Amino acid sequence: MRKITLEEFRAEVKAQGVEREHYAFKCPMCGTVQSASTLIAAGVGPDFEAVETRLGFSCIGRFTGKASPTEEKGKGHGCNWTLGGLLTLHTLEVVTPDGEYHPRFEPATAEEAAQLKASFTGAAKSHAVDVKVRMTGGTYIARHKGRNASNTAGPDLAAAALGRKIFGQLQRVAVERIGSDADRHNGIYRLTPDESQKCRECGCTFSRPCAGGCSWTEPDLCSTCATVEVL
């Protein structure tokens, strides 16, 4: 059993070099690397504060219907293990200033944390589209696969308008000019769904929607949660 102070524990986690929502931990039973973003994507909570007490304590599979560590080990999607049970099979305990010992999952390596983070940022990039913008008669027109949008103020605004048609009116979209075209009136723009836009109830995003799919009914509320009856 490895025992470290709270300060040492925090230092190990921060050494991963990622944002707090991507701090990664490894389940001692099935070996799955997981983070707050993993829990948020599974609907455990909408943000870091909501899932913090579960992070590094209960495996992601406990919230996604997975089976025991014996059945799930090595599959990479978690198991139903939690440190709140009677068995003490964990390998790390954190000592707080009051002298109490708290079981925790081992922090993942910096490489593992970076790989897990990349799986989330890569999900948004996989939905990115490149659109062409050209000025015609004093109007900027953005086009992509038969769709178009126009704006007289600037090419980036025309691209943003097209992004709303492609991804939905309520979806925030990052607009980035790409290539080396020196002509400020014409160019290619990359449109990427903003993954920081999350449902306030379940934490889903454009690239990680609810099971069965969902859409925005408000800028921070998905269609799945909007239809849930409040008792």
Residue pairs with C-beta under 8 A, 6 or more apart in sequence:
1 90
1 91
1 92
1 93
2 91
2 92
2 93
2 106
3 92
3 93
3 94
3 95
3 101
4 12
4 92
4 93
4 94
4 95
5 94
5 95
6 94
6 95
6 96
6 97
9 94
9 104
9 107
12 107
13 23
13 107
15 110
16 22
16 23
16 24
16 107
16 108
16 109
16 110
16 113
16 114
17 110
17 113
17 114
18 24
18 113
18 114
18 117
19 117
20 36
20 48
21 35
21 36
21 37
21 40
21 48
22 35
22 36
22 37
22 113
22 116
22 117
22 120
23 35
23 36
23 55
23 107
23 113
24 33
24 34
24 35
24 107
24 108
24 112
24 113
24 116
24 117
25 33
25 34
25 35
25 55
25 56
25 104
25 105
25 106
25 107
25 108
26 32
26 33
26 34
26 105
26 106
26 107
26 108
26 112
27 34
27 59
27 60
27 61
27 69
27 78
27 79
27 81
27 105
28 81
28 89
28 90
28 91
28 92
28 105
28 106
29 59
29 69
29 73
29 79
29 81
29 89
30 59
30 61
30 69
30 72
30 73
30 74
30 75
30 78
30 79
30 81
31 73
31 74
32 59
32 60
32 61
32 72
32 75
32 76
32 77
32 78
32 79
33 108
33 112
33 113
33 115
33 116
34 55
34 59
34 60
34 78
34 116
35 55
35 113
35 116
35 117
36 48
36 51
36 52
36 55
37 116
37 117
37 120
38 60
38 116
39 45
39 51
39 54
39 55
39 60
39 63
40 46
40 47
40 48
40 50
40 51
40 198
40 203
41 120
41 203
41 204
41 205
41 208
42 60
42 63
42 64
43 63
43 202
43 203
43 204
43 210
44 50
44 51
44 54
44 63
44 203
45 51
45 54
45 203
46 198
46 199
46 200
46 201
46 202
46 203
47 198
47 203
50 203
54 63
56 104
56 105
56 107
57 82
57 83
57 84
57 103
57 104
57 105
58 81
58 82
58 83
58 84
59 66
59 78
59 79
59 80
59 81
59 82
60 66
60 77
60 78
61 67
61 72
61 77
61 78
61 79
61 80
61 81
62 78
62 79
62 80
62 81
62 82
64 77
64 78
66 72
66 77
66 78
66 79
66 80
67 79
67 80
68 79
68 80
68 81
69 79
69 80
69 81
71 79
72 78
72 79
72 80
73 79
83 90
83 103
83 104
83 105
88 103
90 103
90 104
90 105
91 106
92 103
92 104
92 105
92 106
93 101
93 102
93 103
93 104
94 101
94 102
94 104
95 101
95 102
96 102
108 116
120 195
120 208
121 195
123 195
123 207
123 208
124 192
124 193
124 194
124 195
124 205
124 206
124 207
125 192
126 207
127 167
127 192
127 193
127 206
127 207
128 190
128 191
128 192
128 193
129 144
129 166
129 190
129 191
130 144
130 178
130 188
130 189
130 190
130 191
131 142
131 143
131 144
131 159
131 162
131 163
131 188
131 189
131 191
132 142
132 143
132 144
132 187
132 188
133 140
133 141
133 142
133 143
133 155
133 158
133 159
133 186
133 187
133 188
133 189
134 140
134 141
134 143
134 185
134 186
135 141
135 155
135 185
135 186
138 152
139 150
139 151
139 152
140 150
140 151
140 152
140 153
140 154
140 155
140 157
140 158
140 185
141 148
141 149
141 150
141 158
142 148
142 149
142 150
142 151
142 155
142 158
142 159
142 161
142 162
142 189
143 162
144 162
144 166
147 162
147 165
147 166
148 162
149 158
149 159
149 161
149 162
149 164
149 165
150 158
150 161
151 157
151 158
151 161
155 177
155 184
155 185
155 186
155 187
155 189
156 175
156 177
156 189
159 175
159 189
159 191
160 173
160 175
160 191
162 191
163 171
163 173
163 175
163 191
164 171
164 173
166 191
167 173
167 191
167 193
167 206
168 215
168 216
170 215
170 216
170 217
170 218
170 219
171 193
171 194
171 197
171 206
171 216
172 193
172 194
172 196
172 197
172 219
173 191
173 192
173 193
173 194
174 191
174 192
174 193
174 194
175 189
175 190
175 191
176 189
176 190
176 192
177 187
177 188
177 189
177 190
178 187
178 188
178 189
178 190
179 187
179 188
181 187
181 188
193 205
193 206
193 207
194 206
195 205
195 206
195 207
197 205
197 206
197 219
197 220
198 204
198 205
198 220
199 205
199 214
199 220
199 221
199 222
199 224
199 225
200 220
200 221
200 225
201 221
201 222
201 225
201 228
202 210
202 222
202 224
202 225
204 210
204 214
204 222
204 224
209 222
210 222
210 224
210 225
212 224
214 222
214 223
214 224
214 225
215 222
215 223
216 222
216 223
217 223
217 226
218 226
